[in-house]
Amino acid sequence: MWSEPALADLDAIADYIALENPAAARRLVRNIFDHIDQLEAHSDSGAFPQELKGRRYRQFVEPPCRVIYRHDEKQQPVFILHVMRSEQKLRRSKLRRGRKK
């Protein structure tokens, strides 16, 4: 499941890439969704983000993006919280905006 802010993040990144290369933007979005489909069966496969202590959050990289997600077996296997350019620093505030209420 996706948070609305995470979908907006992905849309913004794809829109920017599409200005120069629409096919690359479509490929990026497709690859991210394919990776998320794989996470449904292997939700622990993502790496732990270095910026976050503890094991609540995980990530995967699909260049040029980094996708941050939470794995919670009690509620849902995977919840996508944030999509960002991989060269950006991760801020906790970006994760809070994507939390379910």
N, C-alpha and C positions, 0 to 999 in steps of 0.2 A: 504494500500500500504506500502511496505517496502523500506527503504533506503538500498543501497548496503552494507554500513558498518554494519547495524543492522543484515542483513542476515549473513554476515561474522562472526559477534559476536556469533550468535546462532550456526553456523556451528562449530566454534572453541570450544565452550562449549560442544556441543553434541559429537564432536570427542574425547574430553578428557574423558568424562563420558563413552563413548563406549569402551575405552581401558579396563575398568574393568567390564562394564555391558552394552552390546549393547542393550538389551531390555529396560533398564532404559533410555538410550539416545533416543531411538525411542519414548518411552512414553512421555518424556519431550517435544520433538518437536511436537508431536501430540497434547498434552495438550495446548501448547502455541498457536498453530494454531487454535485450537478449541476456546480458549479464545478470540482470535482476531476476529474470526467469530462472536462471541457474541457481541463484541464491535461495530460491524457494526450497530446493532440495538440499542445498549445502550452505546454510546461512552462517555457519562458523568459518567459512573459507576466507572471508575478508581479513585484512590486516588491521591491527589496532592503530588508530591515529596517534602519532607521536605527541601531539599537542594535548591530548586528553588522557588523564590518568584513569585507571580503572579499566574494566572490561565491558562497559555498557555499550560503547560505540565501536563500530567497525567501518572500514572503508574499502573501496576498490578504485583503481585508476583505469580510466578509459581515455587515453590522451586526446585532447588536452585537458580532460576533466578529472576531477576527484569526486566521488560520490560517497557521502557519509550516511550510514544507516544504523539503526538500532535493531538488535535481535532480542526479541522477547517471546519466548515460547508460550507463555501464558496467554498473551493477547493475540499476537500474529507473529509469524516467523520473521518477517522483515518489514521495517517501516523506514522509508527513505526520508531523511531529514533535510539534506542540503546537497546541492550540486554546485561545484565551484571550479574555476580554473585552477589547475594543479600548482601553478606558481604562487597563488595567493596564500596568505596565512589564514588558518582556520580560527574563527572567534566563537567562543561559547554562545554569544548572543545569537548567532546565526542558527544554532541548534535549538535554542529556546523558542524561537519564532515558529518552528515547525512542529513543536510538540502538540499532541492531541490534548484536548481539554477534558 
